[in-house]
Amino acid sequence: MGLFNRKAAPTPTVVAAGSEIDAAAKALANGDHTLANQLCDRAGPDRQRVAMAILGRSLDYTPQD
């Protein structure tokens, strides 16, 4: 392996757009988990990361007493 042998960094893939996570979070805060489930199923091996993003965002949309 040469000293100046550089490999191109892999380009990150977008698993879920921010607007999709927001929509799933709003629905989850209102009691509907179908959008969140669909988004997590589509994420494949990144489903845990997507689920945590949805849960974190849903706190902003949770109705306050």
C-alpha positions in Angstrom: 0.0 0.0 0.0 1.5 3.3 -1.1 1.9 6.3 1.1 -0.3 8.4 -1.1 -2.9 5.8 -2.0 -6.2 7.5 -1.2 -9.6 5.9 -1.7 -12.6 8.1 -2.4 -14.8 8.4 0.7 -18.1 6.7 0.3 -20.9 9.1 -0.4 -23.6 8.9 2.4 -27.0 7.7 1.3 -30.1 9.4 2.5 -32.3 6.8 4.2 -35.1 9.2 5.1 -35.6 12.8 4.3 -36.2 15.3 7.1 -39.7 16.0 5.9 -40.6 12.3 6.0 -39.3 12.1 9.6 -41.3 15.1 10.5 -44.5 13.7 9.0 -44.0 10.4 10.8 -43.2 12.2 14.1 -46.4 14.3 13.8 -48.5 11.2 13.1 -46.8 9.3 16.0 -47.5 12.1 18.4 -51.1 12.0 17.4 -51.3 8.2 18.0 -50.8 6.9 14.5 -47.7 4.7 14.1 -48.2 3.5 10.5 -46.0 6.1 8.9 -43.2 5.5 11.4 -43.4 1.7 10.8 -43.3 2.2 7.1 -40.3 4.5 7.3 -38.4 2.2 9.6 -39.2 -0.9 7.4 -37.9 1.0 4.4 -34.7 2.0 6.2 -33.4 -1.6 6.4 -30.3 -1.9 8.5 -30.6 1.8 9.6 -34.0 1.3 11.1 -32.9 1.9 14.7 -31.3 5.2 13.7 -34.5 6.3 11.9 -36.7 5.2 14.8 -34.7 7.2 17.2 -34.9 10.3 14.9 -38.7 9.9 14.7 -39.1 9.4 18.4 -36.9 12.4 19.1 -38.8 14.6 16.7 -42.2 13.4 18.0 -41.4 15.1 21.4 -41.8 18.4 19.7 -45.3 17.6 18.5 -46.6 15.9 21.6 -49.6 17.7 22.9 -49.0 19.3 26.3 -51.5 19.2 29.1 
